[in-house]
Amino acid sequence: MNHPFRSILAVSIIAVVLAACGTTADSPSSEPLTPSQPASPEANPSEPSDSPSEAPAEPSAPADDEREVDGTITVYPGAVSGPGGSIQEALDSPSGGDLPSLVNGVLFRDTDGRIFLATSVTDAAAPTFGGPMLEVLEYPNEGPMWDMDNAEMLGLEEAKGIVFQPNGQILGTIEAS
């Protein structure tokens, strides 16, 4: 029963890779660089300062270990498409982790390589994600599906080292926390 799903998955991946090879993207135009302001004449470079020149940056997202997840979704081998359901619907499903569910959400790879499925993107520039959220198990965290060279074709976005796909879909078994 798994072989037809694996064949479909393999053919799908090959089609994406071949399509990516034939795609050319215009390189984004860059803004011209402007020189920075010279140091003020009052500053004495020979005297060190105790205060930092800039305030330390606030973290834009919780540390990887601090992500609040409502469960896990273990990827089911095979490929399928369809309308899917929300993460909350999958968590509330009476079948629990017995049957695979097709779940919609924002698929993202964190800076440590862990994969998550969130309900929404609350701030794409930071980026931050809204819950409920699932950690995705047995999903590749490298390869063509995360290649930013093909971001437009794959629907990928990236901010501060986090790559995400706003219209992600995962087929898998759910285990609530």
N, C-alpha and C positions, 0 to 999 in steps of 0.2 A: 504494500500500500504506500510506503514511503518513496519508492522509486519514481513514480510519476511526478510527485511533488518536487523531488530533487531535480529531475530532468527539466521541469518547468522553471525552477529557480536558476539552474545553470544556464538555460537558454535566455532567461531574462537578464542575467548578469552579463552575458556575452553581448546581448543586444545593446545594453547601456554602454558598455566599454567601446563597442564598435561605433556607436553613435557619437560618443565623446571624442573618438579619434578623428572624426570627420568634422567636428565643430571647431570653428575659429572664433575667438573672442577678441574684440578690440581692446587694446590696453587702455586703462583709464588715464585720462589726462591728469597731470599733476600740477599743482599750484606752484608758481615760481617761488623760490626761497627768498626771504627777505632777511637782511642782517639784523641781529639782535641789538638792543640798546647797549651802549658802552656803560661801564661801571660809573657810578656817581663819583664826583671828585672828593666827596667827604669820606668815602670808604678808604681805609688804610689796609692794603693787602698784607702788611706784615703783622697785623694784630688779628689773631683768630677770634671768631665770635662764638659765643655759647649757644646762640639761637640758630635754628636751621633757616636757610634762605627761603624755603617753601614749607608749608604745612604738610605733614605726612598725609598721603592719600588714604581715604576711607575705602575699605574693601567694597567692591561693587556687588559681590555675590557671597553667600555663605561659603565658608571653607568646605571642600569636598566632603569631609567627614560629617559636616553639620547639616547636610540636606535632609529635610524632613520628608521621608517617603512613606506612602501609605501601603506599600507592598512591593512585590516583584512581579515581573512578567517574564517568563522563560520562553524564548522564541521557539515556536513550533516549526519543525523542518518542513519546508515547502513554500509555495507561493500562492497567494490568493488575493483577490481584490473585491471590493464591494463597499457598501456604505459604512460598515463598521459601527461602533458605538463609542460612547464616552468612557473615560477612565472610571468615573463614578458608577456608571451602569455596569461595567465589568466587575467592579468591587462588590456591587450589590447583587450580582447574579447568583441565583440559588445553586448553580452547578459548581461554583467555586473553581478550584483548580483542576477539576476532572476533565473538562472539555476545553479545547482552545477557543479563544475569543479574538475577533478582529477589533482592535482598539485604535481609535484616532487620538492624535495629540501632537504636541511639539516634541519631536525627537531631537535630543541634543547630547553631544559628547562634551563632558566636562574637561577641565584642564588636566586632570589626572588620567583621562582616557575612559572613565566610567561613562556608561550610556544610561540616559534617563528618558522617560516619556512623561511630559507635563501636560496639564490641561490647557495652558495658554502662556503666551509671552506677555509679561506685564510691562517690561521695558526692554526693547530690542537693543538699545545702546549700551546697557549695563553688562550683559543681559541678565534679566531676572525672570523667573517663571512662576506661574500660579499653579496651585494644586487643585485637586489631589495629584500626586506624582508617584510614578512607579520606577524602580530601578530595573533596567532591561538586562537580563542575563542571557548569555550565549549569543550575543550579537557582535559582529566584528567591529572593532573600534579603529580600524585602519582600512585602507583600500579605496577603490574607486567611488564608493558611496559617500566618502568624506572628502573627496578631492576638490579643493577650492578652485582649481583650474577649470572645473566644470560646474561651478556654483550656479550659474544661470540655468543650465539645463536640468540640474538636480534639485533646484529650489533651495539651495543652501545659503545660509547667512552666517557671518562670523563677527564676533565682538569680544575683545579682550581675551582671546585664546579659546573661546567657547564657540564651537561650530554647531549650528542648529538648523533644523528643517521644520518650518512652521506647520506644514501639512503632512506630518508623518503618520504612518499606519503600521502597527505591529500585530502579527498573528501569534498568539502564545497563550500559555496557561498562567492564570493569575493566582497569586498567593498573597492574601492581605496580611498586614503586619499585626 
